[in-house]
Amino acid sequence: MDKKESGNGAGPALPELLAPAGTFEKLVTAIHYGADAVYLGGRQFSLRAKAGNFPPEAMADAVSFAHARGVKVYVTINILAHNQDLIGLDPYLLSLQQIAVDGLIIADPGILMRARTVVPHLPIHLSTQANVTNYAAAAFWLSQGVSRLNLARELSLIEIGEIRKEVQGELEIFVHGALCISYSGRCMLSNYMTGRDANQGNCAHPCRYSYALTEEKRPGQYFPVEEDERGTYIFNSKDLCLLERLPELLAAGVNSLKIEGRMKSIFYVGGVVRIYRAALDYLATLPAEAWQHPAAIVLPEIFRQEIAKTGTRGTTENFIDQRPGSGEMVYHTSREVQTVHPVAVIREEGDCPLVEARNVLQTGDLIEYMLPGIEVMPLKVVAMRSEKEEEISRANPGNMVFLTTEPLLSCGVKNGILRRQDVAEREESCNLAPDTARHPF
């Protein structure tokens, strides 16, 4: 990957922004909001068996769509394979070469060996499942023909920098999304409890279950591990968020920033991608003197406000400074209450665009248009018409309606997302002082 030059040439080259694409719609959304590359899986060999995933024809269409917009496509072949899993692997690899995917994401050494033999010209990106935690392991995998390493999530910023100094290959880092409470995602808990193998792409996510303690002579009596009537979510990690550490990651020479979430909604994908895209574009404008002290660079407050509206479990920086403790877990619930929700997606542009409702939408609603970039546009729904030109006051999920807003949404772009905040959240946002934060240089 050729990293982009920063906007003024004064700072580090911008890394690639790599987004999840669990379905074609999520791919389109990620590209709309600024992804440089997307990763997706086929119906086989992928660690997200429950994601939408792509049959062969749909994958070819996805690659064509992305390439037409200058976006790369990487395909996950990242299961830990058993013998039977190798059946059909070679033809699958050849089919990916034929549709011109830009790289393969692989964890298993056997699959890697077959890929080097069958499709030697396709770049191989090592999955985080391979657990690269040191520069010797990084050098080993690069010597096996890997061009990019997705480093283990258990690494600190210092360790990432040390690996960068020792090896020449590309380094990819997860910067946002759900965390497994296991070593780089290699977990047997799902297999043990449900028979669904996480390392084969079939995780039942038992780390998000609610647990309580029982004693064998007192069946049916459940004792909370924490003082909470609902039990405790003892494995449930907060979501990773390294947004505020981007300056240090750029300075460390990371080549690609990866967002987790092939099974998340288009609202999550679009919302997170737009914020990281805007953050990278903001950092590209900083003067040379700012980069003399990357750790001192502070993103404007609006970035923190916006990222808080996309999360599901709160946020943690995980291992980036030190080993995480109990404060990085969510003990009271499997996920936090969401206060911002998608309400519609623009399908046709115009002063009164045609939108597809994703939640109930009514006249009088106060909504926001998520512009590409960090800004949002406040709107009031003043009228709606059905595709049959009938005036309506309510649209249900899945309805297609022409939307009249105040002000008019004439700047709305196809695939743009409209959202709505809960009333309490909206009132709190209105009371916040305008952000005036800038980098201190």
N, C-alpha and C positions, 0 to 999 in steps of 0.2 A: 504494500500500500504506500502510495506517495502522500505524505502528510501535507496538509495545506499550509501555506505560509500565513503567518498572522497578518491581520489587516494592514498594519503599518510597518511590518517587517522588523519590529523592534523586539518582540518577545519570542518565545519558543514557537515552533511550528505547531499548528493545531492538530490534535489527534483526530482520528476517525470517530464519529458518533455512531455506534452500532446498536440497532433497535430490534426488539422481538417482533416476529410476524407469525403468530399462530394461525392466522387465516388470511385470505386475500384482503379482506376489509382492513385488518390490522396492518398489513403491509402498506396499503394505500394511505392509511392514516399516519403511519410512521414517516413515510416519504413526504406527505403533505406538510408535516410539522418539522422537517429538517434533518432527518436521518441521512447519513452518508452511506450507510450499508444496513442491511437487515439480515437476520438469520432465521431460518425456518426448517421444518422437518418434513420428510415424506411419510408415507404410511408404514414404513419399516425403519428399523435401526435407530429410532429417535427416542430420546429420554423424556419426551412429553407425549406419551401415547394418547392422552385424553385431550390434547389440544386439537384444533380443527385439522391441522396438517394438510398436506397437499398430495393428491393423486398426480400421476405423471403429467397429464395435460394441463392441469391447473398450475403445476410447478413451472412448466414451460411458459405459460402465460404470465406468471409472476416474475420470472426472470426477464421476459421481454418488456413488461411494464416498468420494472425497476431500471433496466439498462437504458431505456428510452429517456429516462430522467437523470441519468448519470449516477445511479445508485447501484452498489454491488450487492450480490446475494451469496450468502454462505449457507451451506446445507449441513444440518446436524446428522452425523452418523456416530453418535456418542454413547450407545449402549455398551455395557461390559458383556461381550458376546459369549454364549455357549456354542457348542459344536453346531447345533441345528440352526443357530442364527446366521451362520456363514453361508447357508444355502440361499442362492439368489443374489449374493453380494456383488459378484463380478458384473453381471448384467446391469444391476442397479448403478454401480459406479460408472459404467459406460454410458448409461442413459443420462446421467448428470453431466458428463463431459459433452455429450451431444447437444444439450440445451445451454451449454456455456455458463454454468455456474462459476462463481469466482473463487470458491474455496470450499474445503470440506472440514468440518469440525469433528475430530476423532479423539477418543480416549483409549481404546483398546489397541494394544500393540499388534495383535493379529490383523485387525481391520486396517491398521496403518500400513502394515507390510503389503497386504493385498492392494491397497490404494496406490502405493509406490510402484507396484508391478503393473497393475491394470491401467491406471490413468496417471502416469508419471508426471504429466505436465500440469495437473491440477494442484494448486497450493494446498497444503495441509495445515490446519490450525489445531493445536493441541487443546483439548477440552480441559476445563478446570477439574474434571473427574480424575485426571491423571496426577493430580496432587503435586505440582511443581512448587516446592517450598525453599529451594536453594539454587545457587548458580551452577553447581555441579550437575544437578538434575536438568537444569535448563540447557546446559551445554550438551548433555547426553541426547536429549530429544532433538535438538537442532542438528546434531550429527546424524540422526536417523532420517533426515530429510524434511523435518517440520520447519515451516517458515515463520510461524507465529505461535506464541505460548500464551494461553489464558492462565495466568498465575493463580495459585491457590488463594482462596479468600482469607486464609489464616495468616497472611503476611502483613507486616507493618510497612509504613512508608519508607523507613530506613532500609528494610530488607529489599523492598522493590528497587530502591536506588542502587543498592549493592549489586543486585542481579543485573541491572541495566549497565553498570560499569564493566561487568565481566563477559557479557555476551552481545553478539551483534544482531541476533534475530529480533523480530517484532514482539513487543510485549503488549498484552491486552489485559485490562483490569475490569472486573465488575465494579460499577460505581453506584448502582441503584437496584433495589428490588428485594424480594423475599430471600431469607437465609434459612438453610437447613441446619438443624442442630446436630450436625454430623461432620465428619472430616471431608471438606470440599464436596459435600453432597452425597458421599458414598455411605449409604445407610441401609441397615437390614430390618429396622423396626417395622416398616410397612409389610415386609415379607413375613415376619414373625407373627404379626397381629392379624393380618387380613389375607395373606397368601399372594399379595400383589407386590411384585419386585420393583423397588424404586430404581435399581440399577439396570432394569430392562424397560424403563419408561412408564411404569404403571403405579407410581406412588399414590397411596391413599392419604397421605399427609397426616399421619398419626401424631406428628409433633404439634399439631394444632388442636388436638382433642383435649377435653377437660378430664383431669385425673383426680382420684381420691385414694386414700389408704384403706385397706381392709385387713382384718385379722381372721385366720382360717377357722377359728372356733366361733366366730360371730358373723356368719354369712348374712349378707344383705345389709350389714351396717357399714356405712361409709364415713370415713373420717377425713375431713379436709386437711391437706398437707399445709396449707396456709389458712389463716382465719378468714374464710370466705364461704358463704353458704353454697356457692356454685362450684366449689372445688378449686383446683389450681391448674393452670396451663404451664406445667413445669418445663416443657421443651420449646415453648412458643417464643421464638426470638422476634425482636423488633425488626423492621425492614432496614436494609442497608441504604444509607444515603451519604455519598461523598461529595455532594454538590459544593459545599464550602471548602473542600480540599482540592478542588480542581487546579488552582494555581500551582500547588506543590506537585501534583501529579504531572502537570504539563512540564514543569521545570525538571522533574525526574526523568523525562524522556519517554513517557508511556505513549504507545502508538495508537491504541484503540481503547475507547471507553464503552463498556458494554452494559446495557440495561436488561435486567431480567424481566420476564413477564409474558411468555408466549401464551399462557392461559388466562391472562388478565384481559380486561375490557378495552375497547377502543378509546374510551375516556381516559383510562390509565395510560395507555400507550401514547396517545396524542399529547396528553397533559405533561407527562414526564419528558418526552422527547423535546417538546417545545421549550421547556425550561432549561434543559441542558444545552440545547442549541443556542438559546439566547445567552446563556452564561458564557459559552465558548466564544460567541461573537462579541460579547462585551469584553472579555479578556483580550481579544485580538486588537482592541482599540487602545490598550494601555501603553503608556510611553516606556521607553527602555529602562528608565530608572526604577520603575515599579518592579521590574523583574530581578532587580538586585536583591530583593527581599520577598520572595514569593509567599512566604507564610504570613506576611503582613497585609497582603491584598485581601480586601473585604468586598464581597458582592453586595450590591444595594439590597436593602431590606425586602423589597418586593419579591426577590427570588425566594427568600425563606417563606414569605406569606403564600406564594403560589405553590411551592412544593408541599406545604402542609395540607393543601386541598386535594392532593392526589393519593396520599398514603392510606394504608389500611391497618397498620399496627404500630404507629409511631416510628421513629427513626433512630438508628444507631450508626456510628462510624466503625463498629466492629473492631477489628484488630489494628486499625491504621496507626494508632498511637501505642496501645497496650492491649493485653489480653482482656476481653470483655468480662464483666461480672454480672451479678444478678440484676443490676440496673439496666442491662441491655435486653431484658426479657419482659414479656407481657404476661403477668400472672393472673389477671382478673377476667380475661375474655380472649376468645380466639382472634378477634379483630376489633379495632376501634370503630366507634360510630362515625359514619360518613356524614358530613354536613354540606357537601357540594356534590351535585348529581348531574349527569348529562341529561338533557331534555330533547335534543334533536341534532340531526346531522344534515348539513346542506347538500342537496342532491342536484339542484339547478340554480344557477346564479340569477340575480336580478334585484330590482328595488324591493320586490316582494318575493323572495326566493322560495323555491319548493324545498321543503324539508321533510325528513323522515323522523317522526316522533319516536323517542326512546323511553321516555317516561310521560306521564300525563302532563299535557300542556294546555293551559287555559288562557283566554283573553284576560288581560289585567296582570298577568304574571310579569315579574321583574326577572329578567334573565341576562346572561352575558355571552358575548361572542368571543371565543378564544382565538385571537389573532395569532398568526405565526409571529414569533417573538414573545416577549414577556407581557405585553399589554393585553387587557381585555376591554371590550366595548360594552358598556351597560345599555340595556334595551328594555323597553316595555312593549309587551304584546298588546296591540290595539285591535287587531282583527285577524281572522283566519278564514280561509276558503278551502273547501275540498277540491279534489281534482275535477269534480263535476261542476265547479264554480258555485257550490252552495255555501252560504255563510254558516259557520259553526262557531261554537264558543269553547269547545273542548276537543282535543285530539288525544287518542289513546295510543299506547305503544304500537308501532308498526304502521300507523296512519301516515299518509302522505298529504301534506297541506301546504298551501301558499300562505306565507307568514307576512303580515304587515306589522312593522314595529315603529316605535318612536325613539330615536331617529330611525330613518329607513336603513335597512341593512344592505345598502348598495355596494359596500365594500366586501360583502361576504363572498367567499370563494368555495367552490365545490369541494366537499369532504371536510369543510370546517365544522367545528363542534360548538354547539350552544349548551350552556350549563345554567344551573340554578342553585343558589345558596339557600340553606334554611334561613328562616326569618331571623332567628337569634344571631346566626353567624353573620348575616348581612348587616344587621344593626351594629355589631361589634366592628366590622370592617369599616363602616362609615365613620366610626368614632376614632379610627386610627389617624394620626397626623400624617400628612403627605411625606413620602419618603424623600429625603434629601441626601442620603448617603452616597458617597462616591469613594473611589480608591484614594488613599491618602497621599497621592503624589501629584 
